[in-house]
């Protein structure tokens, strides 16, 4: 009798959960997408770690790619369109995966944090107004809207801050996503003294005000080694 | 093979399997929801007459081990092992329940099932989804019960208002500090489809579906003064006037309210650490009135509260500390240590400091016998009373790789009982 339970020990405990959910977590770093015949999914190229079932992928059409082409700070990050019937497993260098369900909502996601999205969702590249230049990194965001699932990555367990309580300032490197409709502005905390090489290391933040929230990751690591490039 | 059981269906266990050792796997999942799954061993009156037969995460076994909680296994969010012949005669029914921990309601459940496994094969399964429920916060999933001398299984799937506490009270268990007698609940017939408690159709606010729900588990913790551990990787400091915080430069990820970040001249300290290690300790002073979130490259963070005692932290393992703590540099010298010595900060006074580690650290007690040795590269911190002795460097020659030698420095610790060292599973 014991053996029966022990069979589930060790690596056996890591078998995928039998779930019908469109996007679900397997552990904290793997996103499992249930692909069915009706619903295709876009995924970042290179993010696939495994799949089972009858799945095939193709590079997305030229027009769509042009629209999304330079979504992450000017880098080309091609998308793959997965179709068929099966389960797709996605991951990005061990980063935490958050599966979000949009219910006729709009979300603005930092392009490098976007892992996958339902093909039924609309998306557009937007430039964070007035701030992109100051941020230096060039804040290009992917605005996703509609009803469906989207999967984003976060390095470490994130926190969701409610901007309605108080204006929220976020380090641009730690920013994952935010609901659209918020008023965004830059804030420089640099002081005169900072100009002579005595900075606090916190030169600029983005301020968010209004009804909505921001998702912040506990890391400011933007190093390429921790990101998938297509 | 596995038999699909519909809601409210009942079946003899003997029809499913000849085995009497069952594995009951429960899977229930919904975006942003966490569930507590428990098994109640009820008596003939449907009451939890013996608290020890309330099997849940705090009490994983019944007294004679006939009901055991096995935890998440093979895709099940929770599982139980039940040895039917050993279940005492006083227990007439094993009720599997799930309650939502935190906010949410059962209609948000994406998918779930209860399955019966015997001898390694699944013999029965009852599947359900959130559409069968509405605003309930708990659900009675399935029962294994005695009827006419034999065990039966019933797929219940009955929603239940209220959380775990209400469920416990319903079963006549003792809720925490609840001295009012539990309202008499009519004895249930064993028929599992009998409505246990009429669910009043009360108007509730529209269910928030969407992103907000998906992110529920990451929301900010309620406001409180001082330091709060938001999650493994994030701490929050609530600033007040005159209570500044010193933090590593660049460690702020977000803040609300009014916060000011200023260069902190740490004078001799910085110079000393900088000159001698080549890695100056770059601090900033955070002041104002607001809530500041600090993190560093998704390291695990730990809050250490000092109440008049002292604590030594490797100078590269410190993330932040209250500005009113006193700090001084300590240098450990030893033959062959890199850069001629190892630098730590000794903090003392009343306040909190934040230590970062890569991975979950181990806290080793320092004992005279046997001695405690720590690899200097994995060392994070230690209590002040622990004495450090350097030992001769240990040379490891990996002769199997040509030209590959490695050198490791261990520190030996000695001290009175109660002292400890913190070691991380990562060699910097």
Interface residues (C-beta under 8 A of the other chain):
Chain A: X1 X4 X5 X7 X8 X9 X12 X13 X15 X16 X17 X18 X19 X20 X21 X24 X98 X99 X100 X101 X102 X103 X104 X105 X107 X155 X156 X157 X158 X159 X160 X161 X162 X165 X166 X167 X168 X169 X170 X171 X174 X179 X189 X191 X193 X194 X198 X199 X200 X201 X202 X205 X213 X214 X215 X216 X217 X218 X219 X220 X221
Chain B: X21 X23 X27 X29 X31 X70 X72 X73 X74 X75 X77 X81 X83 X110 X111 X113 X117 X119 X120 X209 X210 X211 X212 X213 X214 X215 X218 X219 X220 X230 X231 X232 X233 X234 X248 X249 X250 X251 X252 X253 X254 X255 X256 X257 X259 X260 X261 X262 X263 X264 X265 X282 X284 X285 X290 X293 X295 X296 X297 X298
